[in-house]
């Protein structure tokens, strides 16, 4: 089964949720590594989405 690709907004919301859990001390040591890895992956994907969008907008503006 293929995994659903998150939108930028969904990915950022998940990053913000992980960050809030980190700040509140809600994450256990057992969850810490996997949560930080997930947040890192999401941030990387968001950067790629932003770069792609920037390129597309530049193409539209410059014709």
C-alpha positions as CSV (number, residue, x, y, z in Angstrom):
1,X,0.0,0.0,0.0
2,X,1.4,3.4,-1.0
3,X,1.8,6.0,1.7
4,X,0.0,9.3,1.4
5,X,2.2,12.2,0.6
6,X,1.6,15.0,3.1
7,X,1.0,18.6,2.1
8,X,3.3,21.3,3.3
9,X,0.7,22.4,5.9
10,X,0.2,18.8,7.2
11,X,3.9,18.3,7.5
12,X,4.5,21.6,9.3
13,X,1.6,20.8,11.7
14,X,3.2,17.5,12.5
15,X,6.6,19.2,13.1
16,X,4.9,21.7,15.3
17,X,3.2,18.9,17.3
18,X,6.5,17.1,17.8
19,X,8.1,20.3,18.9
20,X,5.3,21.1,21.4
21,X,5.7,17.6,22.8
22,X,9.5,18.1,23.1
23,X,9.1,21.4,24.9
24,X,6.5,20.1,27.3
25,X,8.5,17.1,28.3
26,X,5.7,14.9,27.0
27,X,8.1,12.7,25.0
28,X,9.6,9.7,26.7
29,X,13.3,8.8,26.1
30,X,12.0,5.8,24.1
31,X,10.1,8.2,21.8
32,X,12.7,10.9,21.5
33,X,14.9,9.4,18.8
34,X,12.1,8.4,16.5
35,X,10.3,11.7,17.0
36,X,13.4,13.8,16.2
37,X,14.1,11.6,13.2
38,X,10.5,12.1,12.0
39,X,10.7,15.8,12.5
40,X,14.0,15.9,10.6
41,X,12.5,14.0,7.7
42,X,9.4,16.2,7.6
43,X,11.5,19.4,7.6
44,X,13.6,18.1,4.7
45,X,10.5,17.3,2.7
46,X,9.1,20.8,3.5
47,X,12.4,22.4,2.2
48,X,12.1,20.4,-1.0
49,X,8.5,21.5,-1.4
50,X,9.4,25.1,-0.9
51,X,12.3,24.9,-3.4
52,X,10.0,23.3,-6.0
53,X,7.4,25.9,-5.5
54,X,9.9,28.7,-5.7
55,X,11.2,27.3,-9.0
56,X,7.7,27.0,-10.4
57,X,6.8,30.6,-9.4
58,X,10.0,31.9,-11.0
59,X,9.1,30.1,-14.2
60,X,5.7,31.7,-14.2
61,X,7.0,35.1,-13.4
62,X,9.8,35.0,-16.0
63,X,7.7,33.3,-18.7
